[in-house]
Amino acid sequence: MATTQQCEMLLTVNGEAHSVIARPADTLLFVLRNKLRLTGAKPGCLNGDCGACTVLIDGGPIKSCMMLAIETVGKTITTIEGLKHSPIQQAFVEHFAFQCGYCTPGFIMNAHALTEKYPDASDDVIQEWLESNICRCTSYREIEQAVKSVLLKKHRND
Amino acid sequence: MIGKSVIRKEAWDKVTGAAKYTNDYVTPGTLHARLVTSPYAHANIQAIDIEKALSVPGVRAIVTGEGLPLTGEDLLDRPPIAFEKVRYHGEVVAVVVADTLVQAEKAANLVRITYEPLPVVGSPREALKEGAPLIHEQLGSYQKGRGIYPEPNTNIAHRTKIRKGNMEKGWAESDVVVEASFSFSPSDHAAMETRCATAEILPDGYIIIYASSQSPFMIKKLISSYFGEDVGKVIVHTPLVGGAYGGKTPVQLELLAYLASKAVGGRKVSVWNTREDDIITSPVHIGLEATVKLGCTNDGYLKAAEILYLFDGGAYSDKAIDVSRAGAVDCTGPYHIENVWCDSLCVYTNHPYACPFRGFGHGELSFAIERTMDLLAEKLQMDRLELRMKNAICPGHTTPTQVLLNNSNVGNLPKCIERLRELIHWDDWQRIEIDARTVRAKGVSCIWKTSTVDTDASSGAILTFNPNGSINLISGVVEIGTGTKTILAQILAEKMKMDIKDIHVKMEVDTQTTPEHWKTVASRGTFMAGRAVLKAADDAIRQLKEIASIVLRASVEDLEVGYGKVFLRDDPAIYVNIKDIAYGYKYPNGNAIGGQIIGRGNYILRHLTYLDKETGAGKPGPEWTVGAQAVEIEFDKRDYTYKIIRAVSVIDIGKVLNEKAAIGQVMGAMSMGLSWASRETFLFDRYERVLNPQLRTYRLLRFGEHPEYIVEFVETPQIDAPYGARGAGEHGLIGMPSALANALSVAAEVPLNELPLVPELIWRKKKGEHHGSI
């Protein structure tokens, strides 16, 4: 059956090369979770609405439910499991910027890329980036404070 | 330790992707299920043809509804898979099990079902009309629990009556009377983790379930009772839960997973909701139609309340009966009224079925009551906060179910109102025209809530010691995001006078090894599990002292425990380290006494009663948390849009156990309340199909739309609770819809008695209903 035809693809995830057998129709989210057992990226809608599955492709945030795994061949994929001791993770912990934690990996990946790319992001830029993720537990105020604390620290270090 | 903003125990797991949720445990070899759901809200099922679907490679089984028992917690009215008839859009009609999700989905699309559509019931008022289609023809024959009163040959699943005082006297004493009606449709919990359950039946009959649930112990009980399984052989695992808000209280997918596994010889099957299924197939946030009539004296003292709540329970009663009862229990809002008449009905409609939602009926009733309070203040030409202050419920008053309040079982509402008045600068202005098109306005509301849980709800805790004297804390509370298990660790650390980092909290619940916690609901986790933990700590302390008394050659009465030691009260220099006795004490010659210290404790709610059928009199919950809330908005008169500027809560929490966590719970609840009130609703077509079962059409509040939040606490201890703390996980939500509606009604100068408060609604109300069809 055509839909079950598999092919081999070489993916670079968190600095490691992985050879994966998957269907060309499989999303990156599916391959990360079901083939590589990297379950940090979360399915929330499979429709690009909630952002819980956000990962970085070549440093930019992408909803992994909206991208085919095969499209990422030759690109650098970073998932929450590949983010170690980043300021944004520390800030999320200190500012109580999550409760149930389900949207957190997606929010952190998005916010991490934001703080890396736009260390002097204005409120408008912050909103433009972060409104693509949904958090149902916090008031967003906590997340705003966490992100701004990282931006502020970057400023001080400049 | 108490009051400190301790970082939650699972924090680092949650920011590194290490935190695991139910669907993260799906292992290779697991079979996958896809649900076939009804495209109709009410229809007879004439035929189900599964032949073509079965021929899809990889398909293992297709389960349909024939021969299954009826299910339900209060009233057994729901087949786990629809049989002969569907009663809501999205109802499960078949479950397809295949090797992969793709195959299951393909086959699900090939299941051919022939329906005969039936007339639909689209609201509680429609459901009560003479000649309305009956949704449950067999209502009279359903099994039911104690205190459940379905009315056969109607669409009424249950009616709770409140009859307090003397209505004739109440109206006679009333100089001013207002009456108004309110309504809103069902909506959704929209937890970011969609519901998920896996089931596996082992050769020796053990049933292993993983579920994203607030009720793992209930799953075990219900599977046993519905299907005749040995309750000890049902083992339910619940890891971290990705948001719940009441929506993961019902037992639904777990039954499907069990049935699916049974159909494939016990293999492990995963049933995982798509977002669309999660929104309409699984239980939803209840809708309400209400009429409230309040009477008061010329100087604003309430004398009578006549209240009709028609809760939209949807197609099946599930916990909606309980929600409607909770609505009756606290029907008046936090006000002292001697004469109260209330009928609170759980009504069947052809909507997705309802279950608990954060606030458990209180956000709903509060919308009706607090709007009426504003209408009354307007008629009296009295300050809106002043009217609330005059009638604030206090110790010495009785509740609608005639519970006498005292200084412990209710918080201090006047103090909350006073503080709110200052925080929102109420006396400076309440409505102000900024320019020709912009108006700013403030709205307020007061809240209260008790927890109408089962009268015998209980919680247990086990403490096991490690060789270094650290403690493993095991409780049946599910970590749904509220941080309760961290707070339990704080309670234990305080009691044992030890470092919280030496307390290891078991996050997962495993019903075989974790002591029962009834359900993680009703803002009762800290209270009940906290009491159990304190009792378990006492038990551990007693054991530690017993061994230490032998080692130290002193009587147990002379010993104290703390700081990793058991020491003499009057000479702490004489001590034994806990680590040297936690696994038994060994003498220099090799002799040993004692053994691992295992502390156990439990707690059961006390003196709760069923409500009297005719008057509602009875004690439904242990205590009432109260609070006062406000919303400030900026309204654009030209296009009816508005911005929420500020939202404020002052809540009597009894005692703050973890400051940041408490503020986070309240702000998160406020955010959810504002999101619901300002934009969330199911949009139904005339066939009662849900038109917006996706997160791009079912809009939630997003980053950047959030207002400024101000949260403060009053501390009136509940004497029986751990360190005096009251429940507070839900209360931030309760007054938000009404405070927002009150602010907007003042700004737009039109009564807004429906939700959600979208600009179109305000425009329609301003222009008059005849434009409503545009």
Interface residues (C-beta under 8 A of the other chain):
Chain A: M1 T3 T4 R23 R33 N34 L38 T39 G40 A41 K42 P43 G44 C45 L46 N47 D49 C50 A52 T79 I80 E81 L83 K84 Q89 F92 V93 E94 F96 F98 Q99 C100 G101 Y102 C103 T104 P105 I108 I126 Q127 L130 E131 N133 I134 C135 R136 C137 T138 S139 Y140 R141 E142 I143 E144
Chain B: S5 I7 R8 E10 A11 W12 D13 K14 V15 T16 G17 A18 A19 K20 Y21 N23 D24 V26 P57 G58 T100 V102 Q103 K106 A190 A191 M192 E193 T194 L240 V241 G242 G243 A244 Y245 T274 R275 I480 G481 T482 G483 K660 A661 G664 Q665 M667 G668 M670 S671 M672 Q694 L695 R696 L700 L701 R702 F703 G704 E705 H706 E708 Y709
